[in-house]
Amino acid sequence: MNSPIPQAFKADILVVDDTLENLKLLSKILTDAGYKVRPVTNGKRALDAIDLNPPDLILLDILMPEMDGYEVCRILKTSDINREIPVIFLTALNDATSQVKGFEVGAFDYITKPFDEQTVLARIENQLTIKRQKSELQEEIIYRQQLETQLRFAKEIAEEANRSKSVFIANMSHELRTPMNAIIGFAELMKTDPALTSDYQEYMEIIYESGQYLLSLINGILDLAKIEAQQIDLNRETFSLNEMLNHLRAIFEFKANKQNIRFVIKRDSHLPEIIESDEKKLRQILINLLGNAFKFTDRGQVTLRLKVVDSQENSLATHRRDRAELRSNVAQQELIMLFEVIDTGPGIAPENLSRIFQPFVQTEVGKKVAGGTGLGLSISQKFAELLGGQITVNSVVGQGSSFQCYLPVMVSKTDKFFSLVQPVKVKPHQENFRILVVDDEPTNRFLLVEFLKGLEVEVRSVENGMQAIAESANWLPHLIWMDLRMPIMNGYEATKKIREVQTDMPPKIIAMTANPLELEEDSIFQSEFDDFVGKPFTQETIFAKMSDHLGITYVGKR
């Protein structure tokens, strides 16, 4: 008959007590509960037993001869190996001072004599559970640290491999560009050579077009490789926005005529003439977006639209507004510009919209169109992000697509703005209106005066509230455009003074503010001002407000 296989012990417990009756009682209680018990009668033997084979838990009597429980626990806690073994003191001392001393030397818990079986088992199980949880937590920490180390190592390997790949692609692209330039150049020379037959000229045309395709593919791969290898630098410089648009017009009007479609550039009523950005990257973004639009448009028109974006219109502008306000005291200011390319092509299916900015991705329509590498949109998006902007897309199948490129640009506060609005004039036989512009920003004053210059109204401008009071009293304007935030005297104070002085012929006063929302519940604003406009404002808004408050009517398009 086979003997039964002994069951595993729940835990190994060392019981230390100089009273034999206590040792026997505790040994029986713990053995019956499934624990392995090692009884010893003094502190020195306990330390020897611990060094030989550390237990899972120690029940330790405090009052023992030669070496008491306090000293045993104090020595135990000096060992790196044994200090985490839970120690439960057994004691007839139940005063607070004795208990505090026990915790100070490292005890985990107390069992007061005389003890009962349930209390002993509950205290032991509680400490063993805590120890087990601490051990599991420590194992989890070690595992996560090892995993983090492995992930970091894997990431370093991947980054190095990616850098090596990018360097390899870049080097290969450079090597390929030289012979490709030769192939394209000589093909271009030979395709119009009158000595060649028409068949051979056609062959050379095919070689030339194929070479151009390969060169565009190589250039795209090179740009992506540089971006991935973080070798793309930003070269910010000031340049003429108008000159860049003229360059784009020259390029794409030729394409438009060849494809028998229209190319239109629409500019907002006021745009900065000189901007600071990376001209080459901005130009490349627009060339890529326009080239993509022309590729898919065989009827109708392609439009490039430019405007300065209000902070309410775009999340990028809202995100950067606070930073722009921090720069308001320096010579430059940041604007968010929208460059939008709109076509009347076949449109993009909704399921493809999220993929079109991935490298080498082409839609089904794109695959049917000759040429194209699938890199232009990806590179444009990456360039836009490098410049601190973003590109979004909207499309309707069968109607066309529009790509919106939002970019922050720096402009001088004293820069002039060019206007392409058709002339507007005040209708004849109306009063000779006097308009006063009050703003501490030279750019804003200049812009508003330029808006009004062609109307055949009298316009004067001042730069603070004190000057506004004096000018208004002497000149008696019909309408005052009043900025709210100005040094020396703000727009609120100046308006109140003007109202107090000019009671016989009070002017209409319209507030100008970058934060119109703050005026809705402002009692001073409601009692003193006739109206307000938010910045940035348009010429059409200015004309409309003057018509509302002065009864001006216009001739011409606005």
VOTORGU-324545 format. One record per residue (C-alpha): z, y, x; residue number from 0. Coordinates in pm, 1 decimal. Layout:
          z          y          x     i
          Z          Y          X   NUM
...
***
This chain:
          z          y          x     i
        0.0        0.0        0.0     0
     -103.5      331.2      148.1     1
      162.8      600.2      195.3     2
      100.8      930.1       12.5     3
      -68.3     1206.5      210.7     4
      184.0     1489.7      270.7     5
       96.2     1817.8      106.4     6
       53.8     2133.0      318.2     7
      354.4     2363.1      333.5     8
      335.2     2698.5      159.0     9
      479.7     2875.3      463.4    10
      691.6     2822.4      775.1    11
     1033.3     2991.0      737.1    12
     1298.7     3031.7     1008.8    13
     1653.4     3051.0      864.3    14
     1919.1     3195.8     1095.7    15
     2285.9     3174.1      987.1    16
     2605.4     3072.3     1171.4    17
     2749.7     2923.6      850.4    18
     2634.9     2561.1      810.1    19
     2687.3     2560.5      431.3    20
     2448.4     2852.5      394.5    21
     2191.8     2679.3      618.4    22
     2206.9     2359.5      413.8    23
     2181.6     2543.9       80.7    24
     1890.0     2762.4      188.8    25
     1707.9     2467.0      349.3    26
     1730.7     2269.3       25.1    27
     1616.3     2562.9     -194.0    28
     1316.8     2636.5       28.6    29
     1219.4     2274.7       91.6    30
     1221.8     2199.4     -282.0    31
      998.0     2505.3     -330.8    32
      737.5     2367.2      -85.6    33
      825.9     2562.9      229.7    34
      868.5     2425.3      581.1    35
     1219.1     2519.8      697.2    36
     1355.1     2555.0     1052.9    37
     1732.8     2622.8     1054.5    38
     1911.2     2770.9     1360.1    39
     2273.2     2882.6     1398.0    40
     2263.0     3187.3     1629.0    41
     2049.0     3475.8     1745.4    42
     1956.5     3342.8     2091.6    43
     1824.2     3015.2     1950.6    44
     1634.4     3211.9     1687.9    45
     1453.8     3418.2     1954.8    46
     1370.1     3101.0     2151.2    47
     1232.3     2932.8     1837.7    48
     1024.4     3240.2     1756.0    49
      876.7     3257.3     2107.8    50
      793.8     2885.3     2096.3    51
      634.2     2892.7     1750.7    52
      633.5     3216.3     1548.4    53
      723.0     3151.4     1181.8    54
      565.9     3313.4      876.8    55
      896.6     3471.4      768.3    56
     1257.3     3497.1      892.9    57
     1577.7     3486.9      684.5    58
     1831.4     3647.2      922.5    59
     2208.0     3670.7      881.2    60
     2352.7     4001.1     1005.9    61
     2712.8     3908.8     1099.5    62
     2689.8     3643.6     1373.0    63
     2889.5     3600.7     1695.9    64
     2748.0     3686.1     2039.2    65
     2424.3     3844.7     1898.0    66
     2417.3     3988.2     1546.7    67
     2114.6     4013.4     1321.1    68
     2054.7     4379.5     1405.2    69
     2010.2     4298.8     1774.9    70
     1785.8     3998.9     1701.5    71
     1561.2     4213.5     1482.7    72
     1557.8     4495.9     1739.9    73
     1443.9     4256.1     2016.6    74
     1192.2     4094.4     1785.0    75
     1026.1     4428.4     1709.8    76
      965.4     4498.4     2080.6    77
      715.1     4211.9     2093.3    78
      351.1     4291.9     2014.1    79
      303.2     3935.3     1889.9    80
      611.0     3903.7     1668.8    81
      684.3     4254.1     1539.1    82
      484.3     4198.3     1217.4    83
      681.9     3888.4     1111.8    84
      866.8     3981.2      788.3    85
     1247.1     3979.5      833.2    86
     1477.4     3952.3      531.3    87
     1843.2     4016.9      610.3    88
     2113.4     3790.4      464.7    89
     2440.5     3980.3      437.5    90
     2762.2     4021.4      250.1    91
     2746.5     4392.4      340.2    92
     2612.3     4586.8       44.0    93
     2696.7     4942.1      148.9    94
     2414.2     5194.1      194.4    95
     2489.8     5257.7      563.7    96
     2442.0     4889.4      655.8    97
     2117.9     4868.9      459.7    98
     1976.9     5187.0      617.3    99
     2064.1     5054.7      963.7   100
     1882.7     4730.6      882.7   101
     1566.2     4910.8      778.9   102
     1586.9     5129.4     1089.7   103
     1577.9     4824.7     1321.2   104
     1280.9     4677.9     1129.8   105
     1400.6     4471.0      834.9   106
     1157.5     4427.3      546.7   107
     1411.4     4342.7      270.9   108
     1772.8     4244.8      189.5   109
     1934.3     3945.7       13.0   110
     2298.3     4002.4      -63.7   111
     2549.1     3717.5      -43.2   112
     2636.5     3535.0     -255.4   113
     2274.0     3476.0     -350.7   114
     2103.8     3282.4     -628.7   115
     1798.8     3059.8     -594.6   116
     1558.5     3272.1     -801.5   117
     1637.4     3590.8     -609.4   118
     1579.5     3419.2     -273.5   119
     1246.2     3268.8     -379.3   120
     1125.5     3592.1     -541.6   121
     1208.4     3803.8     -234.2   122
     1042.2     3553.6       -1.3   123
      729.0     3522.3     -214.0   124
      702.9     3900.6     -239.4   125
      712.8     3946.7      139.1   126
      470.2     3660.7      201.1   127
      228.5     3811.1      -50.6   128
      249.8     4150.8      121.5   129
      194.2     3985.6      459.2   130
     -103.6     3791.8      325.0   131
     -256.5     4106.8      176.3   132
     -203.9     4298.5      501.5   133
     -369.0     4015.4      691.2   134
     -665.7     4010.4      452.9   135
     -695.9     4388.8      478.2   136
     -685.7     4373.3      856.9   137
     -953.0     4103.8      855.6   138
    -1166.1     4318.5      625.0   139
    -1122.1     4618.7      857.1   140
    -1219.6     4410.5     1160.4   141
    -1518.8     4268.5      972.3   142
    -1635.2     4614.8      868.2   143
    -1590.9     4745.9     1222.1   144
    -1796.8     4456.1     1355.5   145
    -2057.0     4511.9     1085.4   146
    -2068.1     4884.9     1162.8   147
    -2114.2     4806.6     1531.6   148
    -2396.5     4564.7     1450.1   149
    -2562.8     4816.1     1218.7   150
    -2532.1     5090.2     1479.0   151
    -2684.4     4860.9     1739.0   152
    -2963.5     4759.5     1500.0   153
    -3026.6     5124.6     1416.2   154
    -3050.4     5214.1     1785.2   155
    -3297.1     4929.5     1839.0   156
    -3502.6     5039.7     1536.5   157
    -3501.0     5404.2     1645.9   158
    -3605.6     5307.9     1996.1   159
    -3880.1     5085.5     1855.3   160
    -3991.7     5367.9     1628.4   161
    -3994.6     5611.7     1919.3   162
    -4193.3     5364.4     2126.6   163
    -4435.5     5315.8     1839.3   164
    -4473.9     5689.5     1793.2   165
    -4528.3     5746.1     2165.1   166
    -4782.6     5464.0     2173.9   167
    -4970.6     5599.6     1872.2   168
    -4964.6     5949.7     2012.9   169
    -5098.1     5833.9     2349.2   170
    -5364.7     5617.9     2187.6   171
    -5466.1     5901.3     1956.9   172
    -5512.1     6131.8     2252.9   173
    -5716.1     5868.5     2431.4   174
    -5935.9     5816.0     2125.7   175
    -5994.0     6186.4     2057.1   176
    -6188.6     6243.1     2379.7   177
    -6466.5     5988.9     2316.9   178
    -6470.2     6073.6     1944.5   179
    -6535.0     6439.5     2023.4   180
    -6826.7     6334.9     2244.1   181
    -6970.5     6107.6     1975.8   182
    -6944.0     6377.7     1708.8   183
    -7076.1     6652.2     1933.0   184
    -7386.9     6468.0     2050.1   185
    -7451.0     6329.6     1701.7   186
    -7446.9     6685.4     1567.7   187
    -7696.5     6792.5     1833.5   188
    -7928.2     6498.5     1776.7   189
    -7930.8     6483.7     1395.0   190
    -8144.1     6798.2     1376.4   191
    -8366.4     6716.0     1675.6   192
    -8727.7     6752.0     1552.8   193
    -8833.8     6482.9     1800.2   194
    -8649.7     6222.6     1589.7   195
    -8808.5     6063.9     1286.8   196
    -8647.1     6125.3      950.1   197
    -8502.3     5773.0      955.3   198
    -8331.0     5830.8     1289.3   199
    -8206.4     6171.2     1177.2   200
    -8049.2     5998.3      878.7   201
    -7891.5     5741.8     1111.8   202
    -7747.3     6022.4     1324.1   203
    -7611.8     6190.2     1009.6   204
    -7428.9     5866.2      924.8   205
    -7288.8     5846.2     1280.2   206
    -7178.3     6209.1     1258.2   207
    -7004.0     6169.2      919.4   208
    -6837.5     5845.2     1029.8   209
    -6716.9     6013.5     1347.4   210
    -6571.2     6301.4     1146.3   211
    -6386.5     6055.5      925.9   212
    -6242.9     5870.2     1225.9   213
    -6142.2     6196.5     1392.3   214
    -5957.3     6313.0     1081.0   215
    -5780.5     5977.1     1067.7   216
    -5680.2     6005.3     1434.9   217
    -5557.8     6362.6     1387.4   218
    -5351.8     6259.9     1085.7   219
    -5195.3     5966.5     1268.5   220
    -5118.0     6193.9     1563.7   221
    -4943.4     6446.3     1338.5   222
    -4736.5     6173.7     1172.0   223
    -4645.7     6025.1     1510.0   224
    -4526.7     6363.4     1634.8   225
    -4318.2     6416.5     1321.7   226
    -4157.1     6072.2     1348.0   227
    -4090.0     6124.6     1718.4   228
    -3940.8     6467.2     1635.8   229
    -4190.0     6633.8     1866.4   230
    -4305.6     6891.5     1610.6   231
    -4177.9     7238.9     1693.2   232
    -4165.3     7539.1     1461.9   233
    -4351.2     7838.6     1600.9   234
    -4246.8     8129.3     1380.1   235
    -4452.5     8444.3     1414.4   236
    -4550.8     8745.5     1207.1   237
    -4902.2     8744.1     1068.7   238
    -5116.2     8895.4      795.2   239
    -5110.0     8696.4      473.8   240
    -5427.1     8873.9      364.2   241
    -5615.8     8768.1      678.4   242
    -5510.5     8405.3      631.1   243
    -5632.2     8413.2      269.2   244
    -5963.8     8562.0      378.6   245
    -6001.9     8279.6      629.0   246
    -5934.4     8019.7      358.0   247
    -6179.1     8194.8      125.2   248
    -6452.3     8176.9      390.1   249
    -6394.1     7803.4      439.5   250
    -6373.4     7694.3       78.4   251
    -6625.3     7927.2      -84.2   252
    -6887.3     7741.2      118.6   253
    -6756.5     7410.8      -21.5   254
    -6746.5     7554.6     -373.0   255
    -7109.2     7670.2     -354.7   256
    -7214.9     7334.2     -218.4   257
    -7036.9     7150.6     -504.2   258
    -7146.8     7406.6     -765.9   259
    -6789.8     7486.5     -871.3   260
    -6579.4     7804.8     -853.2   261
    -6309.5     7887.6     -600.3   262
    -6059.5     8150.0     -714.4   263
    -5767.2     8309.0     -530.2   264
    -5512.6     8465.8     -764.8   265
    -5246.7     8686.9     -612.9   266
    -4940.8     8833.9     -779.1   267
    -4938.0     9207.2     -843.6   268
    -4734.5     9257.2     -528.1   269
    -4711.1     9034.8     -224.9   270
    -4588.0     9105.0      127.5   271
    -4874.9     9196.3      358.0   272
    -4698.8     9074.5      673.5   273
    -4483.3     8760.7      668.2   274
    -4298.4     8556.7      928.0   275
    -4345.2     8178.7      926.5   276
    -4530.6     7908.7     1119.8   277
    -4885.6     8023.4     1048.6   278
    -5058.9     7708.3     1175.9   279
    -4846.8     7473.8      966.3   280
    -4875.6     7692.0      655.7   281
    -5251.7     7712.0      705.7   282
    -5270.2     7331.9      750.1   283
    -5069.0     7273.1      432.3   284
    -5305.1     7491.5      229.3   285
    -5617.5     7342.4      389.5   286
    -5491.7     6992.1      308.1   287
    -5403.9     7079.9      -52.0   288
    -5727.8     7269.3     -110.2   289
    -5933.6     6999.3       61.9   290
    -5774.3     6738.6     -161.6   291
    -5848.8     6948.8     -471.1   292
    -6215.2     6998.8     -375.9   293
    -6257.1     6629.9     -302.4   294
    -6164.9     6537.0     -658.5   295
    -6321.8     6828.6     -846.6   296
    -6688.4     6798.9     -945.7   297
    -6683.0     7056.5    -1228.3   298
    -6488.1     7365.2    -1324.7   299
    -6289.5     7535.6    -1049.2   300
    -6021.6     7515.0     -781.4   301
    -5759.2     7790.4     -784.7   302
    -5516.9     7904.3     -517.9   303
    -5237.9     8109.4     -676.0   304
    -4973.3     8302.8     -482.4   305
    -4658.8     8474.3     -606.1   306
    -4305.0     8562.6     -505.0   307
    -4067.8     8333.5     -692.3   308
    -3761.9     8460.9     -872.9   309
    -3441.0     8269.1     -802.4   310
    -3433.0     8150.8    -1165.1   311
    -3774.1     7983.3    -1140.6   312
    -3719.6     7726.3     -867.8   313
    -3429.5     7517.1     -738.0   314
    -3524.2     7590.9     -376.1   315
    -3493.5     7964.7     -441.4   316
    -3159.5     7917.2     -616.8   317
    -3030.8     7701.1     -330.8   318
    -3125.5     7961.9      -69.1   319
    -3028.5     8273.8     -265.6   320
    -2676.2     8297.6     -121.9   321
    -2807.2     8275.9      232.9   322
    -3060.4     8548.8      161.9   323
    -2785.1     8774.4       28.0   324
    -2588.8     8722.4      349.6   325
    -2888.2     8855.2      541.4   326
    -2923.8     9161.6      321.5   327
    -2776.7     9391.2      585.0   328
    -3032.8     9306.0      852.8   329
    -3385.8     9434.5      902.2   330
    -3548.4     9131.3      736.9   331
    -3508.9     8956.3      406.8   332
    -3603.6     8608.0      294.0   333
    -3840.8     8554.0        3.3   334
    -3942.3     8230.8     -165.2   335
    -4319.6     8220.8     -206.1   336
    -4517.6     7986.9     -426.9   337
    -4857.3     7865.3     -304.3   338
    -5007.6     7670.7     -595.8   339
    -5335.5     7477.0     -582.2   340
    -5483.7     7395.2     -924.1   341
    -5793.1     7184.5     -987.7   342
    -5990.8     7064.1    -1288.2   343
    -6040.1     6713.9    -1152.5   344
    -5964.3     6375.1    -1310.4   345
    -5585.8     6408.1    -1275.7   346
    -5334.2     6155.1    -1148.1   347
    -5186.8     5871.4    -1354.2   348
    -4807.6     5903.1    -1407.7   349
    -4738.0     5574.9    -1225.7   350
    -4904.3     5712.5     -911.5   351
    -4729.8     6050.2     -895.8   352
    -4428.3     5917.8     -705.8   353
    -4648.8     5748.5     -443.6   354
    -4907.3     6008.7     -351.9   355
    -4696.2     6163.7      -71.8   356
    -4660.7     5829.3      107.6   357
    -4880.4     5781.6      419.0   358
    -5213.2     5600.3      363.6   359
    -5158.9     5582.3      -13.0   360
    -5462.9     5656.5     -229.5   361
    -5496.7     5634.2     -606.6   362
    -5768.7     5429.2     -771.2   363
    -5969.0     5746.5     -822.2   364
    -5915.1     5835.7     -457.3   365
    -6050.2     5503.7     -338.5   366
    -6374.0     5565.5     -526.9   367
    -6425.2     5904.4     -361.5   368
    -6598.4     5898.4      -25.2   369
    -6380.8     6005.7      268.8   370
    -6010.7     6066.1      287.0   371
    -5742.9     5899.4      494.9   372
    -5445.5     5908.7      261.1   373
    -5255.0     6121.8      513.8   374
    -5316.7     6481.4      401.7   375
    -5053.3     6501.0      128.0   376
    -4794.7     6314.7      336.0   377
    -4840.8     6550.8      630.9   378
    -4834.1     6856.3      403.0   379
    -4505.1     6745.2      248.3   380
    -4348.4     6685.0      590.4   381
    -4469.0     7021.6      719.9   382
    -4329.1     7193.5      409.4   383
    -3991.4     7027.0      465.5   384
    -3993.3     7135.1      830.9   385
    -4047.0     7492.2      710.7   386
    -3751.2     7462.0      472.6   387
    -3964.0     7421.0      158.9   388
    -4093.9     7154.5      -74.6   389
    -4409.0     7044.7     -256.9   390
    -4409.5     6931.5     -618.9   391
    -4695.6     6810.8     -837.9   392
    -4792.2     6818.5    -1205.9   393
    -5094.5     6637.2    -1342.4   394
    -5262.6     6547.5    -1671.3   395
    -5518.2     6267.5    -1667.2   396
    -5858.5     6403.7    -1763.5   397
    -5756.4     6768.5    -1720.1   398
    -5656.2     6817.2    -1356.2   399
    -5365.4     6856.3    -1118.2   400
    -5155.4     7134.3     -970.1   401
    -4960.7     7117.2     -644.6   402
    -4679.4     7371.4     -600.3   403
    -4572.9     7449.8     -245.0   404
    -4250.8     7653.7     -231.8   405
    -4180.2     7805.3      109.8   406
    -3922.1     8054.1      238.7   407
    -4078.7     8336.7      442.2   408
    -3924.0     8633.8      617.2   409
    -4050.3     8985.0      550.1   410
    -3953.4     9322.3      685.9   411
    -3755.0     9537.1      444.3   412
    -3982.8     9828.6      528.4   413
    -4305.3     9627.5      495.2   414
    -4571.3     9758.0      260.4   415
    -4695.7     9542.3      -24.1   416
    -5060.8     9521.1     -112.8   417
    -5168.2     9528.6     -476.9   418
    -5471.3     9378.8     -644.3   419
    -5397.5     9501.7     -997.0   420
    -5684.5     9678.2    -1168.8   421
    -5624.0    10055.4    -1207.7   422
    -5410.9    10160.0    -1503.7   423
    -5371.6    10520.9    -1615.5   424
    -5177.5    10709.8    -1879.5   425
    -5392.7    10776.1    -2182.4   426
    -5511.0    11141.9    -2185.3   427
    -5337.7    11422.3    -2377.2   428
    -4985.5    11288.2    -2326.8   429
    -4690.8    11475.2    -2180.9   430
    -4671.6    11518.2    -1804.0   431
    -4388.8    11275.0    -1748.6   432
    -4143.1    11308.6    -1458.0   433
    -4003.8    10980.7    -1317.0   434
    -3715.1    10956.8    -1067.7   435
    -3667.2    10640.5     -858.7   436
    -3316.5    10580.3     -715.9   437
    -3273.7    10289.8     -471.5   438
    -3120.3    10256.8     -126.0   439
    -3378.6     9994.6      -18.7   440
    -3692.7    10161.9      125.6   441
    -3909.4     9864.6       27.3   442
    -3800.2     9880.8     -336.6   443
    -3853.5    10258.4     -353.3   444
    -4196.1    10228.4     -192.8   445
    -4298.9     9945.8     -428.1   446
    -4193.8    10128.0     -743.6   447
    -4356.0    10455.2     -634.6   448
    -4677.9    10262.1     -556.4   449
    -4667.1    10106.2     -903.1   450
    -4645.7    10451.6    -1063.5   451
    -4876.5    10639.7     -827.9   452
    -5196.4    10567.2    -1022.2   453
    -5053.7    10661.6    -1361.5   454
    -5091.0    11038.3    -1310.6   455
    -4718.2    11090.3    -1366.5   456
    -4490.9    11288.8    -1136.5   457
    -4272.6    11062.1     -923.0   458
    -3986.4    11141.9     -687.9   459
    -3747.5    10905.5     -509.6   460
    -3396.1    10930.6     -361.9   461
    -3176.6    10677.6     -184.7   462
    -2826.1    10713.6     -334.7   463
    -2630.7    10825.0     -638.8   464
    -2527.7    11165.8     -502.5   465
    -2890.5    11259.0     -439.2   466
    -2981.3    11128.7     -785.4   467
    -2731.5    11366.0     -954.4   468
    -2864.7    11669.4     -768.2   469
    -3232.6    11580.2     -816.5   470
    -3185.6    11504.9    -1183.5   471
    -3007.7    11838.0    -1247.9   472
    -3276.7    12041.3    -1069.8   473
    -3590.1    11850.9    -1172.9   474
    -3493.0    11720.0    -1521.5   475
    -3679.6    11385.7    -1513.4   476
    -3778.7    11212.7    -1834.9   477
    -3682.4    10869.7    -1700.1   478
    -3469.2    10744.9    -1410.0   479
    -3500.9    10402.9    -1251.3   480
    -3142.3    10352.4    -1126.4   481
    -3038.9    10082.5     -879.2   482
    -2680.6     9969.1     -944.8   483
    -2560.9     9877.0     -595.9   484
    -2590.1    10162.4     -345.5   485
    -2373.0    10314.0      -72.6   486
    -2207.7    10659.1     -105.3   487
    -2225.6    10642.5     -488.3   488
    -2338.7    10346.6     -695.2   489
    -2563.1    10354.4     -999.7   490
    -2276.8    10331.6    -1250.7   491
    -2100.7    10641.8    -1117.5   492
    -2423.3    10841.6    -1078.3   493
    -2533.9    10760.4    -1434.3   494
    -2197.0    10864.4    -1578.0   495
    -2213.4    11200.2    -1393.3   496
    -2570.8    11263.4    -1508.5   497
    -2471.1    11190.4    -1867.8   498
    -2180.8    11436.8    -1840.9   499
    -2397.4    11717.9    -1697.0   500
    -2730.2    11678.4    -1882.2   501
    -2628.4    11683.4    -2246.0   502
    -2916.0    11899.4    -2374.5   503
    -3208.8    11706.0    -2223.5   504
    -3063.1    11365.1    -2130.5   505
    -3305.4    11140.0    -1940.5   506
    -3370.6    10777.5    -2021.5   507
    -3193.2    10573.7    -1753.3   508
    -3297.8    10213.0    -1684.9   509
    -3079.7    10002.2    -1454.9   510
    -3231.6     9784.3    -1182.6   511
    -3024.1     9482.3    -1080.1   512
    -3061.5     9151.6     -898.8   513
    -2805.4     8996.7    -1136.3   514
    -2892.2     9091.7    -1494.9   515
    -2655.8     8830.8    -1640.9   516
    -2352.6     9036.0    -1535.0   517
    -2464.6     9326.7    -1759.9   518
    -2456.2     9139.9    -2091.3   519
    -2082.1     9194.1    -2150.7   520
    -2045.0     9511.2    -1941.8   521
    -1917.3     9788.1    -2173.7   522
    -1997.6    10064.3    -1919.8   523
    -2357.6     9944.1    -1896.4   524
    -2397.5     9928.6    -2273.2   525
    -2264.7    10282.3    -2321.6   526
    -2442.6    10457.1    -2033.3   527
    -2777.9    10284.1    -1974.0   528
    -3079.8    10265.2    -2202.3   529
    -3212.7     9936.4    -2064.4   530
    -3238.7     9726.0    -1748.5   531
    -3490.2     9523.5    -1545.7   532
    -3407.8     9233.4    -1317.8   533
    -3521.5     9211.6     -957.5   534
    -3776.2     9107.5     -850.9   535
    -3974.4     9300.9    -1115.2   536
    -4347.0     9315.2    -1187.3   537
    -4572.7     9612.6    -1246.2   538
    -4636.5     9493.2    -1598.9   539
    -4260.7     9496.8    -1672.2   540
    -4223.7     9850.3    -1536.6   541
    -4515.2     9978.0    -1747.4   542
    -4382.6     9803.3    -2058.4   543
    -4034.9     9957.8    -2024.6   544
    -4184.7    10306.2    -1981.0   545
    -4394.0    10253.2    -2289.8   546
    -4086.6    10142.0    -2488.2   547
    -3865.9    10435.4    -2387.7   548
    -4112.9    10723.8    -2338.4   549
    -4389.1    10621.7    -2578.4   550
    -4647.8    10616.6    -2297.3   551
    -4979.1    10450.7    -2381.6   552
    -5223.6    10335.1    -2116.9   553
    -5591.0    10284.0    -2050.9   554
    -5718.9    10013.6    -1821.3   555
    -5613.6     9653.5    -1771.4   556
    -5255.8     9567.1    -1689.5   557
***
